[in-house]
Amino acid sequence: MNINATLFGQVVLVLLPLMAVLSYYLGKRKTQTPKLAAFFGALLAFIPPFALLYIMVLIIKNDVAVNHAA
C-alpha cells in the first residue's frame, strides 16, 4: 500500500486541527477533561474513520452537570 504525500498533508493540515478543535469544544461540554478529549481527537485524526466515530460518541454523550456553588 502506497501512502500518498498529498493525503498525509491533508490529514495533518486539515483534519488534525479540525478534529482537535471539535473534540475540545465537545469535550468542554461532555467531559471533565477537555484537553484530553482534544488530544485523543487529534491522535485519532490520523485514522479518519475512528476520528469520526469518536466525534459521534462525544455528540451522543450526555452533557456534564456544572456545579456553580461559589
N, C-alpha and C positions, 0 to 999 in steps of 0.2 A: 504494500500500500504506500503510495507516494503522498507526502504531506506537502501541499502547495504553500509557498511563502505568502501568497495573497490571502489564502484562507486563514493562516496564522495571524497575519496582520489585521484582518477583520476582527478576529476574536480578541486580540489584545487591545486594539484601538477603539473598537465599538462595543463589543459585547461585554467585556470585562468591566469597564467603568459603569456601563448601564446596569448590569446586574448588581454591582456593589452598591450603587446609589439606591436602586429599587429595593434591595434587601435591607439596607439601612433604614429607609423610610418605613417599610413594613415592619422591620424589627423594633422600631421605636414604639409602635402601636401594639405589636403582637407578642413581644418577648421582654424579658428583663434585661437582656444584654444585646443591644442593637449593634454594637461594634463586632461582636462575634457573629451575629447574623450576616452582617455585611462581608466579613471575612469568608464565611462559607459560601455566600453568593458569588464572590469574586473567584474563589477557588473552583467552584462548580461551573463557572463560565467557560472553562477550558473543555468541558463536555456539555454542549448546549442542551441536549435533551434533559440531562439531570438538572441543569440550571432552571429550565422551565418548570420541571416538576417541583423543585424547591420553592420557586416563586408561587406556584399554585398551592402548595402546602401552607405557606405563610398567609396567603389570601384567605384560605378556608379556616385557618386557626382563629379561635376567639380572641378578642382584644383582652389585654391585661388590665385588671382593675387598678385605677390610680388612686392612691390614698393621699389626700390633701389634708393632713392632720396638723398643719402648722399654723 
